[in-house]
């Protein structure tokens, strides 16, 4: 049995303030004996004002934050999965990038969000993530984490089973799904999709989420979840407030579920017509 920390945040437009929240959570995780900390999508900067965000993203500030997070992981002897940080990607666009920090001060493992959130919601909300962000093109896993092999995804990726199928084929033991889900889509689909992805991949799913009303005016759904390979919800942090939650993980559960329902072993390629 091992313990992980899940940080639910109401990130704002001040990266230093958001970094302080993550550092405090890392200290509390170390004190509790947790081996890993998971944070949401856009942990360091959540700002729909792209002109204002650009000044930070296209400076050297993200590099300084990444260095600070590496030091925090080392100091607290903690693996930290920072759900995502917006960084310059070249060609005038940015990347929505997960960073996995080992406590050994080595370079972080990174993953760029694959699927862009380009939608018009019935609530009147309109989002065009692809206007500013370049999609990632690689399936990324992190080997030899405290949870075993960890697959990396971000938020809207949750709606695309092929990515999770690829992570299942790689026999991931856990999959991170950091998110900043809107309230309407979260209320409709968040729990059922996360449970489905855990069942399909027969892996733990850890989904640290943004929650509440943010400085830039948006509202996010919250309900950071940890789901086991059978689809059982082990942790639900609710939709009311930020906070740090802890969850005990029994890795033996993966073997039990895969033996009971050997879906990964029985999977066959379907011919395309």
N, C-alpha and C positions, 0 to 999 in steps of 0.2 A: 504494500500500500504506500502510495506517495501522495503528497499534498501539492496542489497548484493554487495560485492566486489569480483571480479574474477581476480586472479593474473596469468598472462601469464609470464613464466620464461624461461631464457636460463641458466638453472642450470649447474654448473661445478663441479670440483672435490674438491673444498674447502668448506666443510660444514659450516664453520663460515661465509664465504662470502654469501652463500645462506641463512643462518639464518638472516643475516642483511637485506637482501632484503625483507624477509617475515615480519620482525619486522617493517621496514619502511612502508610496505603496510598496516599493522595493524594500525599503527598510522594514516595513511591517511584515512583509513576506519572510524576510530573513529571520526576524524575531520569532515568527510562527513556525519556522522550519520548512516552509514551502520551497520547492526546488525550481519552480518556474512561475513567471508572471506573464499574463496575457493582457494586452491593452487594445482599445478599439481602433477602427479605421479613423484616420485623420486625428490621431491622438494629440499631435503637436500644434496643429493649426486647422481649425474648422471655420472657414470664412468664404461665404458665397460672393463677396466683393472681390472679384478676381484682380482688379487693378490694385487694390490694397494688398492682396495676398502676393502679387507678383514681386513687390519690393523685397519681401522676405525670401520667397522661394528662389529668386534669381540672384541672391547675394551669397556670401559665404556662410551665412547663419546656419543653414541645414547641416553643413559639414561640422560645424562646431557642436551642434546638438547631437549629432551622431557620435562624435567623439565623447561627449559627456555621458551619453547612454552606455557606451562601451565601458567607461570607467565605473559607472554605477553598477553594472552587471558584475564587474570584477570585484569591486569593493564589497558587495553584498553576497558574493559567491552564488549568483542566481542567473539562470537562463531567462532572458527577457524577450518576449515576442511583441515588438511594437507594431500594432496592427497596420498602421501605415503613416508615412510622412510624405508630403508633397515635395518633390525634388525636380530640378531642371533636367530634362531628358534630351535636349538638343532639338534643332529644327523649330525653335520657338514654342515648343510644347513642354508639358510637365509629365511626370510619372507619379502614379499613386502607388507607393512602394512600401511593402512590408520589410522590416529589418529584424532578423533573428540574431540576438547578441549572446554569445557564449561568455562565460566568466573568465576566459583565458586571454582576453584582450586581443584576440584575433579579429580579422575583418568580419562584419556581419554577413550572414547569408541573406540575399534579397529576392523578392518576388514582386513583379509589377502586375497590377490588376489587369485581367484579361478582357473583361466585358465592361463596356462603357454604359452608364446609366443615362440613356437618352429617351425620356418619356414625357408625356403630358398626362397628368393624373386628373381624375374626376373632381378632386378637391380644388383644382385650379393651379396646382403646383406644376411647374415646367422645369425640366432639368436637361441640360445638354453637356454631359461630361466630356464628350468627344471634342467639343470646341476647344478645350484647354489641355486635355490629357491624351497621351499616346498610349494605346493598349499594349500590354505585355503579350508575349508570344511563346513563353516557355512554361511547361509544367515543372514546378519546383518542389522538392522535398528536402528536408533536413535530416541527416542521418545521426544516429547515436545521441538523441536527446534523452532526457530522463523519462520521456514517454515512449521511447523507441523512435521509429521513423515517423516524422511529422510532415504532413502535407500543408502547403500554404495556399490560401485563397483570400479574397477580399469581397465582402458585402454582396454586390449584384451577381458575382460569380455563382452564388448559391442557386440561382435559377437555371443553371446550365449543367444538367446531369453528366454530360460527356466529360467535363473536367473532373468531376468526382469519380466517374468510372475509371479514368486514367489513374487517379490516386489510389483507387481500390485495386487496380491491376498491379500497382507497385507495392501493394500490401502495407499501406500506411497504417500505423497503429492509432494515430490521432490526426485530426485535421483542424486547423485554425480557420475560423470564419469571422474575423473582426469586421464590424459593421457600423454604419450610421443610417439605419433604416428609417424611412419616413413613418409617421404614425399610421396613415391609412394602409400602406402595404404591410407594415409590421403586424397590425391587428389581424389582417386577413390571412397572412401566409407564413410569418416568421417561425412559429413553433412547429407547424406541420412540415415545412420544408427542411428544417434542421434535423428533425427526427427522421425524416425520410432519407436524408443524406447519410446519417449515421448508420441506419439500417442497411442501405445499399452498399456502403463501403465497409461495413462491419468493423467500424472504428469509433473511437471517442471523437466527438465534435465539441470544440471549445469556441464559443462565440461571444467575445467581449464586445459590448455595444455602447454607443453613445445614447444619452437619455436626456429628455426635457427640452426646455427652451434655451437656445443658444444666443450668444451676443449678436450673431449675424441675422437673427430673426427666425431661423428654421426651428422645427421641432422634431425630435427623434424619439423612437419607440422604446428604447431600453430593452429590458428583459434579457440581459446577458444570460446565456445558457451553457451548461455542460450536459451533454447527452451521451449515454453509454452505447455500446455497439448493438444492443437489443432495442434501442430507441427509447429507453427510460430516461427521463429528465432527472439529473442528479442535483442540479443547481438552477434556480431561476431567481434573478435578482430584482425582478419587478420593474415596473415602468414609471416609478415616481421620483427616484433620486439617484445621484451618483453614489459610489461606495466601492469598497473592496470586499469581495467574497472569496471564500476558500472552499475547495472541494477535494475530497480524498478519492484517489483513483486506484482501482484494483486492475492491474494489467492482465491478470489471469482471466478476466472477463472476456477478453478478445478471443482467447483460445477456446473458451467454453462456447461462445456464440458461433464461431466458425466451425466448430465440430458439430454443433446441433443443427445448423442450417448451412451447409457448405456451398453457398451461392457463388462465392468467388471462385472456388475450384470448379464449379459446374458451368461457369459462364462460357458461352460460345459466341464467335463472331457472326454477325448477321450480314449476309450479303446485301449490297446496295443494288437496287434495280437500275 
